Amino acid sequence: QKLDVFVKPFVVPAVSKLRWNGEQADAVDTYFARANELVRMIGGVTAFRLNEETPAPLEDSTMQSIRSVHRTWSGSVTAVTEGFPEERQALLQKMNTALNAAVMSLEEYNKNPSAALLWQAQTAVMEYAFAERQLLGAAAAG
C-alpha cells in the first residue's frame, strides 16, 4: 500500500517572552523543550513505522527514550499550569491531554501493533501543535 504524504508549513509564533506568573522560572523552558522533543520523537517514529509493511513493536531503547522525556515533561506540567492565567488553562490542558494521548497510543501500539494506533499518536501530536500555537500567540508578552 502506498502512502501519500503532504507537507505543509506549520508556523509557531516566535516568542521571546510569555505572560506567566509561576514561581519556578525554569519550568516553562523545561515544559516546552521536552514537549517539542516528544513531538519530534513521536512524529518521527510514527512516520517511520507507518511506512513498514507489517507493524512491529518499537525497540525497547526507543520506547525508553520516549518514556524518559515524557516523565521529565510531565514533571513540569503542574508548575507551568499554575503560572498561566485562568483564561489560558483550557489550551494548556488540551496540550497536556494531547501529549499524554500520543504516548499512551504508542504504549498501546507496543502491546498490539496497528497502523490505527500510529495514526492516533500522530493526530494527538498535531492537536498538541495546534493548541501550542494558540497558547503561544495568546500568551506572548509584547
C-alpha positions, 0 to 999 in steps of 0.5 A: 500500500502506498502512502501519500504524504503532504507537507505543509508549513506549520508556523509557531509564533516566535516568542521571546517572552510569555505572560506567566506568573509561576514561581519556578522560572525554569519550568516553562523552558523545561515544559516546552523543550521536552514537549517539542522533543516528544513531538519530534520523537513521536512524529518521527517514529510514527512516520517511520513505522507507518511506512513498514509493511507489517507493524512491529513493536518499537525497540525497547531503547526507543520506547525508553527514550520516549518514556524518559522525556515524557516523565521529565515533561510531565514533571513540569506540567503542574508548575507551568499550569499554575503560572498561566492565567485562568483564561489560558488553562483550557489550551494548556490542558488540551496540550497536556491531554494531547501529549499524554494521548500520543504516548499512551497510543504508542504504549498501546501500539507496543502491546498490539501493533496497528497502523490505527494506533500510529495514526492516533499518536500522530493526530494527538501530536498535531492537536498538541501543535495546534493548541501550542500555537494558540497558547503561544500567540495568546500568551506572548508578552509584547 
